[in-house]
Amino acid sequence: MSKFKVGDKVYRLFGRGKVDVVMNNESHNYPIIVGGSTYLQDGRHSDSAIFRTLFHATKENHAALSTLFPEIEFELPPLTNNEIVQNMLKDGKPVMCYLSDDSYDMAVFKGIYGLVAEYDAEEGFDAGGEYWQYVVPMTYSDVISKIGFVQGGANEIPN
């Protein structure tokens, strides 16, 4: 059974179908809180609960929960960083991203960045001939702080 951690996006079985975010609860007995209710890390309300009522907000869980509970209109899960970059690449322009083969969090934490030019479903994201599994699009201020200026931008170094 999967564990939930702070920041995870989840569905609550009795939460009217919206996507909620797991928050930290200061209790050792019930370490997470979602939508004002406390939970164990495995998504159950208590040790005596037979089944969990929290589910990660994924496309697969959206489909399963929508089938099991058609009377509840479950909100679509948010796009992943990879999906966001794939959509951005459809415009034909490369995207400056943090890069990692471990996770989205590690991409930002390690600070490795590059210009992602294309996506291949088998290889991953191509940044200068190197392929990466996790990408996080950089904000304009991230790019400026790493590079110092943007060619043709307001911060371009004059000739």
Secondary structure in CASP SS format (residue, H / E / C, confidence):
PFRMAT SS
TARGET T0000
AUTHOR 0000-0000-0000
METHOD secondary structure of the structure
MODEL  1
M C 1.00
S C 1.00
K C 1.00
F C 1.00
K C 1.00
V C 1.00
G C 1.00
D C 1.00
K E 1.00
V E 1.00
Y E 1.00
R E 1.00
L C 1.00
F C 1.00
G C 1.00
R C 1.00
G C 1.00
K C 1.00
V E 1.00
D E 1.00
V E 1.00
V C 1.00
M E 1.00
N E 1.00
N C 1.00
E C 1.00
S C 1.00
H C 1.00
N C 1.00
Y C 1.00
P C 1.00
I E 1.00
I E 1.00
V E 1.00
G C 1.00
G C 1.00
S E 1.00
T E 1.00
Y E 1.00
L C 1.00
Q C 1.00
D C 1.00
G C 1.00
R C 1.00
H C 1.00
S C 1.00
D C 1.00
S C 1.00
A C 1.00
I C 1.00
F C 1.00
R C 1.00
T C 1.00
L E 1.00
F E 1.00
H E 1.00
A C 1.00
T C 1.00
K H 1.00
E H 1.00
N H 1.00
H H 1.00
A H 1.00
A H 1.00
L H 1.00
S H 1.00
T H 1.00
L H 1.00
F C 1.00
P C 1.00
E C 1.00
I C 1.00
E C 1.00
F C 1.00
E C 1.00
L C 1.00
P C 1.00
P C 1.00
L C 1.00
T C 1.00
N H 1.00
N H 1.00
E H 1.00
I H 1.00
V H 1.00
Q H 1.00
N H 1.00
M H 1.00
L H 1.00
K C 1.00
D C 1.00
G C 1.00
K C 1.00
P C 1.00
V E 1.00
M E 1.00
C E 1.00
Y E 1.00
L E 1.00
S E 1.00
D C 1.00
D C 1.00
S C 1.00
Y H 1.00
D H 1.00
M H 1.00
A H 1.00
V H 1.00
F H 1.00
K H 1.00
G C 1.00
I C 1.00
Y E 1.00
G E 1.00
L E 1.00
V E 1.00
A C 1.00
E E 1.00
Y E 1.00
D E 1.00
A C 1.00
E C 1.00
E C 1.00
G E 1.00
F E 1.00
D E 1.00
A E 1.00
G C 1.00
G C 1.00
E E 1.00
Y E 1.00
W E 1.00
Q C 1.00
Y E 1.00
V E 1.00
V E 1.00
P E 1.00
M C 1.00
T C 1.00
Y H 1.00
S H 1.00
D H 1.00
V H 1.00
I H 1.00
S H 1.00
K H 1.00
I H 1.00
G C 1.00
F C 1.00
V C 1.00
Q C 1.00
G C 1.00
G C 1.00
A C 1.00
N C 1.00
E C 1.00
I C 1.00
P C 1.00
N C 1.00
END
